[in-house]
Amino acid sequence: CWGHIHERMHDEKKTAEDYVRELLRIPKHIKILCIIGIGYPAEEKPEHRKEEIMWERVHLNKFGNRLK
């Protein structure tokens, strides 16, 4: 899972980049584009059944190219 940071706002006054920079103590000379979350899940969850997938929201390789 990744989160877009570049050119986004954290709140009305602070950019997401500045917020992450302060939180993780990242030096100012490093540009933060995104965050990738990795680790271990806090809980086990069952897989989704194929019948539950909203296929109308799934596109293949480009928007508008429906998978089903």
Legacy VTK file of the C-alpha trace (Angstrom):
# vtk DataFile Version 3.0
C-alpha trace
ASCII
DATASET POLYDATA
POINTS 68 float
0.000 0.000 0.000
1.363 3.458 -0.797
0.320 6.991 0.032
0.845 9.976 -2.261
2.684 12.805 -0.458
4.092 15.138 -3.140
2.075 18.357 -3.623
-0.621 17.347 -1.118
-1.757 19.141 2.006
-1.824 17.579 5.459
-4.113 20.318 6.752
-4.911 23.934 5.845
-1.429 25.194 6.754
1.019 22.296 6.433
1.945 20.209 3.401
1.893 16.435 3.654
5.603 16.494 2.819
6.397 18.784 5.772
4.237 16.679 8.090
6.002 13.447 7.102
9.398 15.156 7.214
8.809 16.223 10.831
7.247 12.916 11.871
10.071 10.774 10.466
12.899 13.335 10.876
13.757 13.329 7.170
16.366 15.958 6.141
15.124 18.907 4.043
17.385 18.039 1.084
15.424 14.804 0.497
12.191 15.138 -1.516
9.314 12.964 -0.286
7.059 11.738 -3.085
5.177 8.904 -1.412
5.151 6.509 1.524
5.006 2.746 1.156
3.583 0.920 4.149
5.175 -2.443 4.873
5.034 -4.614 7.929
2.883 -7.223 9.569
-0.912 -7.088 9.769
-2.397 -6.440 13.189
-5.108 -8.998 12.545
-6.028 -11.821 10.195
-8.852 -11.132 7.763
-10.594 -13.538 5.394
-10.044 -13.198 1.665
-12.742 -11.543 -0.426
-14.958 -13.920 -2.376
-15.101 -13.353 -6.143
-18.837 -12.643 -5.857
-18.066 -9.670 -3.569
-15.680 -7.923 -5.974
-17.129 -4.813 -7.644
-15.976 -5.745 -11.141
-17.410 -2.522 -12.567
-14.558 -0.725 -10.755
-11.800 -2.973 -12.114
-9.968 -1.816 -15.263
-7.183 -3.633 -17.133
-4.108 -1.615 -18.221
-6.104 1.579 -18.819
-9.263 3.291 -17.600
-12.356 2.121 -19.442
-10.969 -1.293 -20.364
-13.253 -3.358 -18.123
-11.899 -6.638 -16.844
-15.320 -8.306 -16.964
LINES 1 69
68 0 1 2 3 4 5 6 7 8 9 10 11 12 13 14 15 16 17 18 19 20 21 22 23 24 25 26 27 28 29 30 31 32 33 34 35 36 37 38 39 40 41 42 43 44 45 46 47 48 49 50 51 52 53 54 55 56 57 58 59 60 61 62 63 64 65 66 67
